[in-house]
């Protein structure tokens, strides 16, 4: 019964459409139905504009799931990065044009070790 009702509401969706897809009232929190297109090509083969559009779509979906605050999005993205293995993180940083290694000049390294009371292995 609920499936038929949802189907009927989706078919007459004009009053329920929003920027996040189709919004259906459901007691407390509304339910959102969103179309997700299956990619014909991976992002490594797709045009740069297509990859940018996909990223924008993922950010929109992420803001629905996580909340719109910058802090909520940052926390979620940091968790996603943490879940990837080291090799994938290095690849992401390389593709983004960022460096994972930071070099400390020789004299500064010794001063840093002494000031922070670090062992050589932790420096």
N, C-alpha and C positions, 0 to 999 in steps of 0.2 A: 504494500500500500504506500509506504513512504517513498519507495523507488519511483512509482508512477506519479506521485505528487511532485517529486523533484524533477522528473522528466518533463511534466507539463509546465512547471515553472521555468525550466531552462528554455523550452521552446517558445514561451511567451516572455522572453528575457528582457525586453526593452526597458521595463521599469526597474529591473534588478541589475542592469549592467553598471559597472563602475570601472575605474582605471585598473583595478586589480583582478578583473574578470567578472564572473557572475556572482553576485552576493545574494544569498538566500537567507531569510530570517529563520532562526532555529531556536526558539525558546530563549536562551541566554545569548551566547556569542553567535554572530552570523557565520554561515558556512560560505567559503569562497571556492568557486570552481574556476580553474584557470587552464587555458589551453597551453600545452607544452609540445612544441614541435620537435619531432625526431630529426636530428641532424643527418643530412645526407653525406656530409664530409666532416672529418674531424677538424678541430681548430688549427692543427698543424698544416692542413691542406686548404683551409678556407681563406677567402679574401680578408684583408685586415679590417675592413668595414663590418663584415659579418661577425668577426671575432669581437669587435667593439660592441656591436648590437647584442651579442650573446652575453657579454659581461654586464651590460646595462640591464638586461632582462633578469640576470641572476641577482643583481643588486636590488632590483625592485621586489623580487620574490623574497630575498633575504630580509628586506625591511618589513615585509608583512609578517614573517616568522619571528623576527628578533625584536621588532620595535624600531621606530624611526630615529631614536637618539644616536648620536655619533658614538657614544660610549658603548651602547649595546652592539652596534655593528662592529666596532673595533674588537670587542671581547670575542665575538663569534669568529671573526676573521683570524684572530690570534690562535684560537682553538683549532681552526681548520689547518693552519700552518703547522701547529704543534703536532697534529696527527699524521702529517706526511713524514716520510723517512728523510734522513739527512741528504741523500743524493737528490731527491726531488726538490727539497728546499734550496739546495745549491743551484739546481737548474732554473728554478723560478727566479731567484735573485739575479742569476746571470742573464736570463731573458729580459728581466725588468731593468737591466743596466745598473744593478746595485752590487756592492762588494760585501762579502761576508767577513773578510779578513781586514782587520785594522792594524796598522803597524805603529808601534810605539818606538820613538827614537831611543838609542841605547842609554843615554844619560837619564832620560825620563823614566825608563823602565826600572832602574835601580832605585830612584827616588820614590816611585810608586810602590815598589816592594817594601821599602822601609816605612813609608808613611802609613800604609794599610796593614802592615805586619803580615804580609802574605808569604807563603812558601814559594819556592821557585816553580813547583808544579802548578800552583794556582795562578801564577802570573802568566 
